[in-house]
Amino acid sequence: MDFPPTWVVLPAEDYELATPRIEGELTAEVMAQVRRSGRILDHFKIVIGGSKQLEVDIDLHALMPLGDFKGWRMTGQFWPRDLAFRQNTFSTAWIDAIVTIGMREVKTFDQNGAEIPQREVLRIVEAAAEEEGCPEGASFRWAVVAAEDNFLRMQLQSLPGQAVLLSGKALLKG
C-alpha cells in the first residue's frame, strides 16, 4: 500500500468540510482526527475526489428480476465528489434505484439500445409491487474496497429492496 510522501495536518474545524488533496481521475483519502498527543480518535471518514465521472452500466434485470427488464440496461454517470460516504464506514448510504430512475439521474435502455421513458419503468415496477413475491425495488451503494492487487477500488454494490428498508437493518447500514 502506498502512503503519501507527507502527511497533511488540518485544523480540527476543517475536518468536516475537508476535500481530497490528491489529484487524479479517481482518488480516495481516509481522514482521521488526531489529538496533539498523536492518538487517533475513534472515528474516520472517507473523502472521494477525481477529475473523471464514474460511469455505470448495469443489467437492470440482474438488479431487479422482473420479466419486462430482461435485456434492459440502466446507465448513469456520477461525480466522485458527490458521493457522500458516511462517517466510520467505507460505503455510501443505500441509493434507491427506482428513485434515481424517477429523478432521471440514470437512464434505461432496452435490449436494442432504445431509451425507455422513466414513466414506463415506474409503471412496470408499480404493477409488479402489487403481485405477491415480486421485488419492491432495488438499491445500490458505492464502497471503497481493497482489491487483490492491494490497491483501493470503487465498487458498486446492490441488493433487492428499497433503500429505506435496507438502511433500517443494522448489518446493512454501512
Residue pairs with C-beta under 8 A, 6 or more apart in sequence:
1 150
1 151
4 22
8 21
9 34
10 18
12 33
15 31
15 33
15 45
18 31
18 47
19 47
19 49
19 81
20 27
20 28
20 29
20 47
20 48
20 49
20 50
21 29
22 29
22 49
23 51
24 50
24 51
25 50
25 51
25 52
26 48
26 49
26 50
26 52
26 54
26 80
26 154
27 48
27 49
27 50
27 80
28 46
28 47
28 48
28 49
28 144
28 152
28 154
29 46
29 47
29 49
30 44
30 45
30 46
31 44
31 45
31 46
31 47
32 40
32 41
32 43
32 44
32 45
33 40
33 41
33 43
34 40
34 41
35 41
43 87
43 88
44 87
44 88
45 85
45 86
45 87
45 88
46 85
46 89
46 90
46 144
47 85
48 80
48 81
48 83
48 85
48 142
48 144
48 154
49 80
49 81
50 79
50 80
50 81
52 80
53 77
53 78
53 79
53 80
54 77
54 78
54 79
54 80
54 142
54 154
55 75
55 76
55 77
56 74
56 75
56 76
56 77
56 78
56 106
56 156
57 73
57 74
57 75
58 73
58 74
58 75
58 140
58 156
58 158
59 72
59 73
60 69
60 72
60 73
60 74
60 108
61 69
61 70
61 71
61 72
63 74
63 97
63 138
63 140
63 158
64 97
64 125
64 135
64 137
64 138
64 160
65 135
65 160
66 124
66 125
66 128
66 134
66 135
68 124
69 124
70 111
71 110
71 111
72 108
72 109
72 110
72 111
72 116
73 108
73 109
74 97
74 101
74 106
74 107
74 108
75 106
75 107
75 108
75 109
76 100
76 105
76 106
76 107
78 142
80 154
83 92
83 142
84 92
84 93
85 91
85 92
85 142
85 144
86 92
86 93
86 174
88 174
89 173
89 174
90 143
90 144
90 145
90 174
91 141
91 142
91 143
91 144
91 157
91 174
92 141
92 142
92 143
93 141
93 163
93 167
94 139
94 140
94 141
94 159
94 163
94 166
94 167
94 172
95 139
95 140
95 141
95 163
96 137
96 139
96 162
96 163
96 164
97 106
97 137
97 138
97 139
97 140
97 158
98 121
98 122
98 125
98 137
98 138
98 162
99 163
100 106
101 108
101 118
101 121
101 122
102 118
102 122
104 118
107 115
108 115
108 116
108 118
108 121
109 115
109 116
110 116
125 137
128 134
128 135
129 136
129 137
135 160
135 161
136 161
136 162
137 160
137 161
137 162
137 163
138 158
138 159
138 160
138 161
139 158
139 159
139 161
139 162
139 163
139 166
140 156
140 157
140 158
140 159
141 156
141 157
141 158
142 154
142 155
142 156
142 157
143 154
143 155
143 156
143 157
144 152
144 153
144 154
144 155
145 152
145 153
145 154
145 155
146 152
146 153
147 153
159 166
159 172
166 172
167 173
